[in-house]
Amino acid sequence: MSIPRSEYPRPQFVREEWMNLNGKWEFDFDDQDEGLENRWYESHQFSREINVPFCYESELSGINEQDFHDRVWYKRTFTVPEKWNGQRIMLHFGAVDYQAQVWVNGTYVTSHEGGHCPFHADVTRELVRGDNEVVVRVEDAVKDLDQPRGKQYWKERSEGIFYTRTTGIWQTVWLEPVSVSHVKKVKLTPDVDKDEITIDYTVNGSKPGQQLEVEISFKGERVAVDSLTLNGNRGTRSISLQDFHVHDEGRLWSPEHPNLYDVVFRLKDHGQVMDKVESYFGMRKISIENGIVMLNNRPYYMKLVLDQGYFPAGLLTPPSDDEIRKDVELTKEMGFNGARKHQKIEDPRYLYWADRLGLLVWGEMANAYTYSDEAVRRMTAEWQEAVERDYNHPSIVAWVPVNESWGVPKLLADKRQQDHTLGMYYLTKSLDSTRLVMSNDGWEHTKSDLCTIHDYESDKEVLKERYISVDTIMESTPGHRLIYVPGYGYQGEPVQVTEFGGIAYKKSEWEGWGYSGATDDEDFARRYYDVVSAMLESPLVQGFCYTQLTDVEQEINGLLTYDRKPKIALETIRLINEGQKKDRYTSEEEGK
């Protein structure tokens, strides 16, 4: 039997040697919360099996139960290859929802809080020759609304805009050998204007006199080689690419030209290679100049689709790497140049394919639903991990820490909650000054780089009137919400409508809802044309995000069904997105 999700899980920081621990694990529910007291991490007769990395609520897990189980346990054995002897062995988890504790051979090795970000432990001292045992306990309190959960519902059956929960391991588990001295992380910051890449590096176990060699190439052609002598465990180096003269020939990264530079890091000690890591970067700049969104110093109109990142059989976990790539390809085939990943910190493999194939991505935090000191602590901690994990991806051009006032329900009246959205904006900027940040996507903004609005009006004429001037936009209240919190206001930010459409159209056995409804293919195309053309014809709107890529559970407002079948021809969607008006989509009144 093949290992599920067997592709390399960390595509921007690649080492040659690794071992995938996905597949069959022993598994149990712990509804009485007795596992810790009875030391299940030392000895326990597990009663079930689960297919990692799929959560027990999913079909692909082999369990497929949606009842509440706040605590679950996992166990599996593994054998470390003999050729790894003498190296440090790292145990990695891509993501575990929500609180994880890990033991190896009965010894506690690490814990982690946060359902979407990776963590690891050095387990070298706990290992023995032959079979080793890893045990994981996960606690995911269904009704804890202080917990950042995104679209995961706190009731047993999904409804409305909320979906089936994900409990436990839902991204790849794997082992990796490293030397005592090894590259811990690199932060790659492109500067298009200077034609430089700045590298912030951290080395674990560094020794004075060791050297870090950096080799950069483009399509197999060496561009730059640099070598620096370590003086401490971290540092910064800017490297000139010296290829300004070829940028117009296509070395900048964009959705239309997803050009990537390859980079190899070699950590050397007296000439001996201690560590080798392969990565990549894109020379890409996102900015705002005189109220205009710019990509690589040129005006750029964002045409995004809202993407929940759910799958029928795997829920938050894509069934395969091919399915991830397919989502990116389908998005581009429909004429979109980007996706807003909604209420989910996405699998790094998605971002890899967005980088490789060319798709802008808005990265978004999975929000909590109540405001408290504990919710703020959890959110800020996990968000910092997310920004750090995904910083190097050229596809990501915007960060959305808060959506539609989720987790800050009294934002209009509560200054603390206002300060929280401001704090998230400035915290994100302090971690990443190179991208756009929204304090609260959709409405009730405090400080945001864009004025983003969620508007599910379906009448084209209403939309055209609403988005004809700054005054008409600011006077509107889509969703009966103010666009800015009182005391804050519009300061000339570019306007984008980052949720709209949501046209329901039943094309499968799924029953569900949307924000407006179509009766047949022709009606769906006409309705899609109405809302998209209203955006394209606005003199002020500089981008949009259509709701949504696929149907999801009870929502049937996707351009594709839940199993990724087009509802109408992809070419039709593409032509409308490109503004190529067809007579049959034009209303009689508009055609006059």
PAFI-597130 format. One record per residue (C-alpha): chain; residue in three letters; residue number from 0; x, y, z. Coordinates in steps of 0.2 Angstrom, whole numbers. Layout:
<sites>
SITE   chain   res     n      c1      c2      c3
SITE       A   ala   NUM       X       Y       Z
...
</sites>
This chain:
<sites>
SITE   chain   res     n      c1      c2      c3
SITE       A   met     0       0       0       0
SITE       A   ser     1       7      17      -5
SITE       A   ile     2      10      30       8
SITE       A   pro     3      -3      44       8
SITE       A   arg     4       3      61       5
SITE       A   ser     5      21      55       0
SITE       A   glu     6      27      71      -7
SITE       A   tyr     7      41      82       1
SITE       A   pro     8      32      92      15
SITE       A   arg     9      43     107      16
SITE       A   pro    10      46     112      -2
SITE       A   gln    11      55     129       1
SITE       A   phe    12      68     121      13
SITE       A   val    13      73     104       5
SITE       A   arg    14      85      92      12
SITE       A   glu    15      89      76       2
SITE       A   glu    16      87      64      17
SITE       A   trp    17      70      61      25
SITE       A   met    18      57      48      30
SITE       A   asn    19      39      50      28
SITE       A   leu    20      29      43      44
SITE       A   asn    21      11      45      35
SITE       A   gly    22       1      29      34
SITE       A   lys    23      -7      18      46
SITE       A   trp    24      -6      23      65
SITE       A   glu    25     -14      15      80
SITE       A   phe    26     -28      27      86
SITE       A   asp    27     -40      29     101
SITE       A   phe    28     -53      42     107
SITE       A   asp    29     -50      47     125
SITE       A   asp    30     -67      54     130
SITE       A   gln    31     -65      51     149
SITE       A   asp    32     -48      60     148
SITE       A   glu    33     -39      45     156
SITE       A   gly    34     -25      43     145
SITE       A   leu    35     -12      54     154
SITE       A   glu    36     -16      47     171
SITE       A   asn    37     -15      30     164
SITE       A   arg    38       1      34     155
SITE       A   trp    39      -5      28     138
SITE       A   tyr    40      12      35     131
SITE       A   glu    41      20      21     139
SITE       A   ser    42       8       7     137
SITE       A   his    43     -10       6     130
SITE       A   gln    44     -19      -7     119
SITE       A   phe    45     -26       5     105
SITE       A   ser    46     -43      -1      98
SITE       A   arg    47     -43       8      81
SITE       A   glu    48     -32      12      66
SITE       A   ile    49     -31      29      57
SITE       A   asn    50     -24      34      40
SITE       A   val    51     -12      49      44
SITE       A   pro    52     -12      63      39
SITE       A   phe    53     -31      63      38
SITE       A   cys    54     -42      68      53
SITE       A   tyr    55     -54      55      60
SITE       A   glu    56     -69      66      54
SITE       A   ser    57     -64      63      36
SITE       A   glu    58     -67      48      24
SITE       A   leu    59     -49      46      20
SITE       A   ser    60     -44      43      38
SITE       A   gly    61     -53      26      37
SITE       A   ile    62     -64      31      52
SITE       A   asn    63     -76      45      45
SITE       A   glu    64     -85      49      61
SITE       A   gln    65     -91      66      65
SITE       A   asp    66     -96      64      83
SITE       A   phe    67     -87      75      96
SITE       A   his    68     -71      68     103
SITE       A   asp    69     -61      82     111
SITE       A   arg    70     -46      71     115
SITE       A   val    71     -37      58     103
SITE       A   trp    72     -21      48     104
SITE       A   tyr    73     -10      41      90
SITE       A   lys    74       4      28      90
SITE       A   arg    75      16      21      77
SITE       A   thr    76      33      12      76
SITE       A   phe    77      48      17      65
SITE       A   thr    78      66      12      62
SITE       A   val    79      79      25      59
SITE       A   pro    80      90      20      44
SITE       A   glu    81     108      15      50
SITE       A   lys    82     116      28      38
SITE       A   trp    83     109      42      49
SITE       A   asn    84     119      36      63
SITE       A   gly    85     129      50      71
SITE       A   gln    86     117      64      65
SITE       A   arg    87     103      73      75
SITE       A   ile    88      86      66      71
SITE       A   met    89      72      78      70
SITE       A   leu    90      53      73      71
SITE       A   his    91      42      85      61
SITE       A   phe    92      23      88      62
SITE       A   gly    93      16      99      48
SITE       A   ala    94       0     103      57
SITE       A   val    95      -9      96      72
SITE       A   asp    96     -26     103      77
SITE       A   tyr    97     -26     109      91
SITE       A   gln    98     -15     105     106
SITE       A   ala    99      -2      91     104
SITE       A   gln   100       9      82     116
SITE       A   val   101      22      70     109
SITE       A   trp   102      32      56     117
SITE       A   val   103      46      45     109
SITE       A   asn   104      49      28     118
SITE       A   gly   105      39      34     133
SITE       A   thr   106      49      50     135
SITE       A   tyr   107      40      67     133
SITE       A   val   108      49      77     119
SITE       A   thr   109      38      92     114
SITE       A   ser   110      21     100     114
SITE       A   his   111      13     113     103
SITE       A   glu   112      -2     124     103
SITE       A   gly   113     -10     130      87
SITE       A   gly   114     -19     120      73
SITE       A   his   115     -11     126      57
SITE       A   cys   116       8     128      59
SITE       A   pro   117      22     116      60
SITE       A   phe   118      33     110      75
SITE       A   his   119      47      98      78
SITE       A   ala   120      58      90      91
SITE       A   asp   121      76      84      92
SITE       A   val   122      73      66      97
SITE       A   thr   123      90      59      95
SITE       A   arg   124      93      55     114
SITE       A   glu   125      76      45     115
SITE       A   leu   126      80      34     100
SITE       A   val   127      86      16     101
SITE       A   arg   128      92       3      88
SITE       A   gly   129      78      -6      79
SITE       A   asp   130      60      -1      82
SITE       A   asn   131      55      15      90
SITE       A   glu   132      38      21      96
SITE       A   val   133      30      39      94
SITE       A   val   134      14      43     104
SITE       A   val   135       4      59     101
SITE       A   arg   136     -10      65     112
SITE       A   val   137     -21      79     104
SITE       A   glu   138     -34      90     113
SITE       A   asp   139     -46     100     102
SITE       A   ala   140     -60     107     112
SITE       A   val   141     -75     108     101
SITE       A   lys   142     -84     121     110
SITE       A   asp   143     -69     132     115
SITE       A   leu   144     -73     148     105
SITE       A   asp   145     -57     156     111
SITE       A   gln   146     -48     144     100
SITE       A   pro   147     -43     150      82
SITE       A   arg   148     -53     138      71
SITE       A   gly   149     -58     146      55
SITE       A   lys   150     -73     137      47
SITE       A   gln   151     -73     123      59
SITE       A   tyr   152     -90     122      67
SITE       A   trp   153     -93     120      85
SITE       A   lys   154    -109     109      82
SITE       A   glu   155    -109      91      77
SITE       A   arg   156    -116      94      60
SITE       A   ser   157    -111     108      48
SITE       A   glu   158    -123     121      43
SITE       A   gly   159    -123     139      36
SITE       A   ile   160    -106     145      32
SITE       A   phe   161     -97     132      44
SITE       A   tyr   162     -90     115      40
SITE       A   thr   163     -85      99      47
SITE       A   arg   164     -71     100      60
SITE       A   thr   165     -53      94      59
SITE       A   thr   166     -46      85      75
SITE       A   gly   167     -28      79      76
SITE       A   ile   168     -15      76      64
SITE       A   trp   169     -19      84      47
SITE       A   gln   170      -2      87      38
SITE       A   thr   171      13      76      35
SITE       A   val   172      23      68      50
SITE       A   trp   173      41      65      45
SITE       A   leu   174      59      62      51
SITE       A   glu   175      74      71      45
SITE       A   pro   176      93      69      49
SITE       A   val   177     104      84      52
SITE       A   ser   178     122      88      57
SITE       A   val   179     125      95      74
SITE       A   ser   180     129     111      64
SITE       A   his   181     115     114      52
SITE       A   val   182     105     128      44
SITE       A   lys   183      89     131      55
SITE       A   lys   184      80     144      44
SITE       A   val   185      83     157      30
SITE       A   lys   186      72     172      27
SITE       A   leu   187      73     178       9
SITE       A   thr   188      68     196       5
SITE       A   pro   189      69     202     -14
SITE       A   asp   190      72     220     -18
SITE       A   val   191      67     222     -36
SITE       A   asp   192      72     240     -36
SITE       A   lys   193      90     236     -31
SITE       A   asp   194      91     219     -40
SITE       A   glu   195      96     211     -23
SITE       A   ile   196      90     197     -13
SITE       A   thr   197      93     199       6
SITE       A   ile   198      96     183      16
SITE       A   asp   199      93     182      35
SITE       A   tyr   200     100     166      41
SITE       A   thr   201     100     156      57
SITE       A   val   202     112     142      60
SITE       A   asn   203     111     129      74
SITE       A   gly   204     127     123      82
SITE       A   ser   205     137     136      73
SITE       A   lys   206     156     137      76
SITE       A   pro   207     167     151      73
SITE       A   gly   208     176     150      56
SITE       A   gln   209     162     139      48
SITE       A   gln   210     156     146      31
SITE       A   leu   211     139     147      23
SITE       A   glu   212     140     146       5
SITE       A   val   213     126     153      -6
SITE       A   glu   214     124     148     -24
SITE       A   ile   215     110     156     -34
SITE       A   ser   216     104     151     -52
SITE       A   phe   217      91     155     -64
SITE       A   lys   218      85     141     -76
SITE       A   gly   219     101     131     -73
SITE       A   glu   220     112     147     -76
SITE       A   arg   221     123     152     -61
SITE       A   val   222     119     170     -56
SITE       A   ala   223     129     173     -40
SITE       A   val   224     139     164     -28
SITE       A   asp   225     143     171     -11
SITE       A   ser   226     152     164       4
SITE       A   leu   227     152     171      22
SITE       A   thr   228     161     166      37
SITE       A   leu   229     150     164      52
SITE       A   asn   230     152     175      68
SITE       A   gly   231     138     169      78
SITE       A   asn   232     123     159      74
SITE       A   arg   233     114     172      63
SITE       A   gly   234     117     186      51
SITE       A   thr   235     111     195      36
SITE       A   arg   236     118     196      18
SITE       A   ser   237     112     205       3
SITE       A   ile   238     117     198     -14
SITE       A   ser   239     117     207     -30
SITE       A   leu   240     109     197     -44
SITE       A   gln   241     118     209     -57
SITE       A   asp   242     104     205     -70
SITE       A   phe   243      94     221     -72
SITE       A   his   244      97     220     -90
SITE       A   val   245      87     204     -92
SITE       A   his   246      72     208     -81
SITE       A   asp   247      62     214     -95
SITE       A   glu   248      65     198    -103
SITE       A   gly   249      56     189     -90
SITE       A   arg   250      66     186     -73
SITE       A   leu   251      53     195     -62
SITE       A   trp   252      40     184     -54
SITE       A   ser   253      21     187     -58
SITE       A   pro   254       6     176     -62
SITE       A   glu   255       9     179     -80
SITE       A   his   256      28     174     -79
SITE       A   pro   257      31     164     -63
SITE       A   asn   258      50     165     -64
SITE       A   leu   259      60     158     -49
SITE       A   tyr   260      78     158     -44
SITE       A   asp   261      85     142     -37
SITE       A   val   262      96     144     -22
SITE       A   val   263     107     131     -13
SITE       A   phe   264     114     134       5
SITE       A   arg   265     130     124      10
SITE       A   leu   266     136     125      28
SITE       A   lys   267     155     120      28
SITE       A   asp   268     167     117      41
SITE       A   his   269     185     117      35
SITE       A   gly   270     179     113      18
SITE       A   gln   271     168      98      23
SITE       A   val   272     149     101      19
SITE       A   met   273     140      99      36
SITE       A   asp   274     123     103      28
SITE       A   lys   275     115     107      12
SITE       A   val   276      98     115       9
SITE       A   glu   277      89     119      -7
SITE       A   ser   278      77     133      -9
SITE       A   tyr   279      70     146     -21
SITE       A   phe   280      64     163     -22
SITE       A   gly   281      55     175     -34
SITE       A   met   282      60     193     -38
SITE       A   arg   283      43     201     -34
SITE       A   lys   284      37     218     -27
SITE       A   ile   285      19     222     -21
SITE       A   ser   286      16     240     -17
SITE       A   ile   287       4     255     -18
SITE       A   glu   288       9     271     -27
SITE       A   asn   289      -2     286     -27
SITE       A   gly   290     -17     275     -23
SITE       A   ile   291     -14     262     -36
SITE       A   val   292      -9     243     -33
SITE       A   met   293       7     239     -41
SITE       A   leu   294      15     223     -45
SITE       A   asn   295      33     225     -50
SITE       A   asn   296      31     244     -51
SITE       A   arg   297      17     242     -63
SITE       A   pro   298      -2     244     -60
SITE       A   tyr   299     -10     227     -57
SITE       A   tyr   300     -28     222     -56
SITE       A   met   301     -31     208     -44
SITE       A   lys   302     -44     195     -50
SITE       A   leu   303     -45     183     -35
SITE       A   val   304     -56     168     -31
SITE       A   leu   305     -61     164     -13
SITE       A   asp   306     -54     147      -9
SITE       A   gln   307     -59     138       7
SITE       A   gly   308     -47     124       4
SITE       A   tyr   309     -59     109       9
SITE       A   phe   310     -60      92       0
SITE       A   pro   311     -75      80       1
SITE       A   ala   312     -64      65       7
SITE       A   gly   313     -50      74      16
SITE       A   leu   314     -58      90      23
SITE       A   leu   315     -44     102      27
SITE       A   thr   316     -31      89      20
SITE       A   pro   317     -30      88       1
SITE       A   pro   318     -30      70      -5
SITE       A   ser   319     -14      71     -15
SITE       A   asp   320      -2      84     -21
SITE       A   asp   321      -9      81     -39
SITE       A   glu   322     -26      88     -31
SITE       A   ile   323     -17     103     -24
SITE       A   arg   324      -9     107     -41
SITE       A   lys   325     -26     104     -50
SITE       A   asp   326     -34     118     -39
SITE       A   val   327     -21     130     -44
SITE       A   glu   328     -22     125     -62
SITE       A   leu   329     -42     126     -63
SITE       A   thr   330     -41     144     -54
SITE       A   lys   331     -29     150     -68
SITE       A   glu   332     -39     142     -82
SITE       A   met   333     -54     152     -77
SITE       A   gly   334     -44     168     -79
SITE       A   phe   335     -41     172     -61
SITE       A   asn   336     -23     178     -56
SITE       A   gly   337     -25     175     -38
SITE       A   ala   338     -34     166     -23
SITE       A   arg   339     -39     172      -6
SITE       A   lys   340     -37     157       5
SITE       A   his   341     -51     159      17
SITE       A   gln   342     -50     155      36
SITE       A   lys   343     -36     142      34
SITE       A   ile   344     -17     143      35
SITE       A   glu   345     -14     133      19
SITE       A   asp   346      -3     118      16
SITE       A   pro   347      14     123      10
SITE       A   arg   348      12     112      -5
SITE       A   tyr   349      -2     124     -11
SITE       A   leu   350       9     139      -9
SITE       A   tyr   351      23     129     -18
SITE       A   trp   352      12     126     -33
SITE       A   ala   353       6     144     -33
SITE       A   asp   354      24     149     -34
SITE       A   arg   355      28     137     -48
SITE       A   leu   356      13     140     -58
SITE       A   gly   357      10     158     -55
SITE       A   leu   358      -5     163     -43
SITE       A   leu   359      -6     177     -31
SITE       A   val   360     -11     172     -14
SITE       A   trp   361     -19     181       1
SITE       A   gly   362     -14     172      17
SITE       A   glu   363     -27     172      30
SITE       A   met   364     -28     168      49
SITE       A   ala   365     -41     155      55
SITE       A   asn   366     -50     166      67
SITE       A   ala   367     -58     163      84
SITE       A   tyr   368     -76     168      88
SITE       A   thr   369     -74     177     105
SITE       A   tyr   370     -63     191     111
SITE       A   ser   371     -53     187     127
SITE       A   asp   372     -36     189     133
SITE       A   glu   373     -34     170     130
SITE       A   ala   374     -40     172     112
SITE       A   val   375     -28     186     109
SITE       A   arg   376     -14     176     116
SITE       A   arg   377     -18     161     105
SITE       A   met   378     -21     171      89
SITE       A   thr   379      -5     182      90
SITE       A   ala   380       6     167      94
SITE       A   glu   381       0     156      79
SITE       A   trp   382      -1     171      67
SITE       A   gln   383      18     175      70
SITE       A   glu   384      22     156      66
SITE       A   ala   385      11     157      50
SITE       A   val   386      20     173      44
SITE       A   glu   387      37     166      48
SITE       A   arg   388      33     149      39
SITE       A   asp   389      26     157      23
SITE       A   tyr   390      37     173      22
SITE       A   asn   391      48     166       7
SITE       A   his   392      34     162      -4
SITE       A   pro   393      33     175     -19
SITE       A   ser   394      15     170     -22
SITE       A   ile   395       9     178      -6
SITE       A   val   396       6     197      -8
SITE       A   ala   397      -6     201       6
SITE       A   trp   398     -10     196      24
SITE       A   val   399     -27     195      32
SITE       A   pro   400     -26     192      51
SITE       A   val   401     -45     196      54
SITE       A   asn   402     -60     193      43
SITE       A   glu   403     -77     201      45
SITE       A   ser   404     -74     206      63
SITE       A   trp   405     -73     187      68
SITE       A   gly   406     -66     186      85
SITE       A   val   407     -69     205      88
SITE       A   pro   408     -89     205      88
SITE       A   lys   409     -90     222      97
SITE       A   leu   410     -77     231      87
SITE       A   leu   411     -88     246      84
SITE       A   ala   412     -90     250     102
SITE       A   asp   413     -75     242     111
SITE       A   lys   414     -59     251     110
SITE       A   arg   415     -49     236     116
SITE       A   gln   416     -56     226     101
SITE       A   gln   417     -51     241      89
SITE       A   asp   418     -34     241      96
SITE       A   his   419     -33     222      94
SITE       A   thr   420     -36     224      75
SITE       A   leu   421     -23     239      75
SITE       A   gly   422     -11     228      84
SITE       A   met   423     -13     214      72
SITE       A   tyr   424     -10     226      58
SITE       A   tyr   425       6     233      65
SITE       A   leu   426      12     216      72
SITE       A   thr   427      11     209      54
SITE       A   lys   428      20     224      47
SITE       A   ser   429      34     222      60
SITE       A   leu   430      36     204      54
SITE       A   asp   431      34     208      36
SITE       A   ser   432      35     225      29
SITE       A   thr   433      35     219      11
SITE       A   arg   434      17     214       9
SITE       A   leu   435      -1     222      10
SITE       A   val   436     -10     220      27
SITE       A   met   437     -29     221      31
SITE       A   ser   438     -34     224      49
SITE       A   asn   439     -51     217      46
SITE       A   asp   440     -56     211      28
SITE       A   gly   441     -73     215      22
SITE       A   trp   442     -79     229      34
SITE       A   glu   443     -76     239      50
SITE       A   his   444     -58     243      46
SITE       A   thr   445     -47     252      57
SITE       A   lys   446     -30     253      48
SITE       A   ser   447     -28     243      32
SITE       A   asp   448     -17     245      16
SITE       A   leu   449     -33     242       5
SITE       A   cys   450     -51     247       7
SITE       A   thr   451     -58     229       6
SITE       A   ile   452     -77     227       5
SITE       A   his   453     -88     211       5
SITE       A   asp   454    -104     214      -5
SITE       A   tyr   455    -116     201     -11
SITE       A   glu   456    -128     212     -21
SITE       A   ser   457    -133     203     -37
SITE       A   asp   458    -140     217     -47
SITE       A   lys   459    -128     225     -59
SITE       A   glu   460    -135     242     -59
SITE       A   val   461    -135     243     -40
SITE       A   leu   462    -117     238     -40
SITE       A   lys   463    -112     251     -54
SITE       A   glu   464    -121     265     -44
SITE       A   arg   465    -112     259     -28
SITE       A   tyr   466     -95     259     -35
SITE       A   ile   467     -95     274     -46
SITE       A   ser   468     -87     286     -34
SITE       A   val   469     -78     287     -17
SITE       A   asp   470     -94     295      -9
SITE       A   thr   471    -106     282     -15
SITE       A   ile   472     -94     268      -9
SITE       A   met   473     -91     276       8
SITE       A   glu   474    -110     279      11
SITE       A   ser   475    -115     261       7
SITE       A   thr   476    -117     248      20
SITE       A   pro   477    -115     231      11
SITE       A   gly   478    -121     217      24
SITE       A   his   479    -128     232      34
SITE       A   arg   480    -110     235      40
SITE       A   leu   481    -100     251      41
SITE       A   ile   482     -84     250      30
SITE       A   tyr   483     -74     259      43
SITE       A   val   484     -75     259      62
SITE       A   pro   485     -81     277      69
SITE       A   gly   486     -65     287      72
SITE       A   tyr   487     -56     279      57
SITE       A   gly   488     -59     283      39
SITE       A   tyr   489     -55     281      21
SITE       A   gln   490     -37     289      17
SITE       A   gly   491     -36     285      -1
SITE       A   glu   492     -33     267       0
SITE       A   pro   493     -36     257     -16
SITE       A   val   494     -53     249     -16
SITE       A   gln   495     -56     230     -19
SITE       A   val   496     -72     220     -17
SITE       A   thr   497     -65     205      -9
SITE       A   glu   498     -81     195      -7
SITE       A   phe   499     -95     195     -19
SITE       A   gly   500    -106     185     -30
SITE       A   gly   501    -109     168     -21
SITE       A   ile   502    -121     163     -34
SITE       A   ala   503    -129     146     -30
SITE       A   tyr   504    -131     133     -44
SITE       A   lys   505    -135     115     -40
SITE       A   lys   506    -125     104     -52
SITE       A   ser   507    -123      88     -42
SITE       A   glu   508    -132      78     -29
SITE       A   trp   509    -127      91     -16
SITE       A   glu   510    -141     102      -8
SITE       A   gly   511    -137     119      -2
SITE       A   trp   512    -138     137      -3
SITE       A   gly   513    -129     153     -10
SITE       A   tyr   514    -132     172      -9
SITE       A   ser   515    -142     172     -25
SITE       A   gly   516    -148     158     -36
SITE       A   ala   517    -146     152     -55
SITE       A   thr   518    -158     141     -64
SITE       A   asp   519    -148     134     -78
SITE       A   asp   520    -131     136     -86
SITE       A   glu   521    -136     152     -96
SITE       A   asp   522    -143     160     -81
SITE       A   phe   523    -128     156     -71
SITE       A   ala   524    -117     164     -84
SITE       A   arg   525    -127     179     -85
SITE       A   arg   526    -128     182     -67
SITE       A   tyr   527    -109     179     -66
SITE       A   tyr   528    -107     192     -80
SITE       A   asp   529    -117     204     -71
SITE       A   val   530    -107     205     -55
SITE       A   val   531     -90     203     -63
SITE       A   ser   532     -93     216     -76
SITE       A   ala   533     -99     228     -63
SITE       A   met   534     -82     227     -54
SITE       A   leu   535     -73     228     -71
SITE       A   glu   536     -82     244     -76
SITE       A   ser   537     -80     253     -60
SITE       A   pro   538     -68     268     -61
SITE       A   leu   539     -62     264     -43
SITE       A   val   540     -62     246     -40
SITE       A   gln   541     -44     239     -42
SITE       A   gly   542     -48     221     -39
SITE       A   phe   543     -60     208     -34
SITE       A   cys   544     -62     191     -25
SITE       A   tyr   545     -77     180     -31
SITE       A   thr   546     -85     169     -19
SITE       A   gln   547     -80     155     -22
SITE       A   leu   548     -70     142     -31
SITE       A   thr   549     -79     126     -26
SITE       A   asp   550     -95     120     -17
SITE       A   val   551     -91     116       1
SITE       A   glu   552    -103     104      10
SITE       A   gln   553    -120     113      11
SITE       A   glu   554    -113     128       1
SITE       A   ile   555    -117     127     -18
SITE       A   asn   556    -110     144     -23
SITE       A   gly   557     -94     137     -31
SITE       A   leu   558     -89     139     -49
SITE       A   leu   559     -84     121     -47
SITE       A   thr   560     -94     107     -38
SITE       A   tyr   561     -86     100     -22
SITE       A   asp   562     -77      86     -32
SITE       A   arg   563     -70     100     -44
SITE       A   lys   564     -81      98     -59
SITE       A   pro   565     -85     114     -69
SITE       A   lys   566    -103     120     -68
SITE       A   ile   567    -101     129     -84
SITE       A   ala   568     -87     130     -97
SITE       A   leu   569     -71     136     -89
SITE       A   glu   570     -68     146    -105
SITE       A   thr   571     -84     156    -102
SITE       A   ile   572     -78     161     -85
SITE       A   arg   573     -61     166     -92
SITE       A   leu   574     -69     177    -105
SITE       A   ile   575     -80     186     -93
SITE       A   asn   576     -66     188     -81
SITE       A   glu   577     -55     196     -95
SITE       A   gly   578     -69     208     -99
SITE       A   gln   579     -73     200    -116
SITE       A   lys   580     -92     204    -116
SITE       A   lys   581    -104     193    -125
SITE       A   asp   582    -120     199    -131
SITE       A   arg   583    -130     185    -123
SITE       A   tyr   584    -124     190    -106
SITE       A   thr   585    -129     208    -108
SITE       A   ser   586    -146     213    -102
SITE       A   glu   587    -158     221    -114
SITE       A   glu   588    -156     238    -104
SITE       A   glu   589    -137     238    -104
SITE       A   gly   590    -137     234    -123
SITE       A   lys   591    -146     250    -127
</sites>
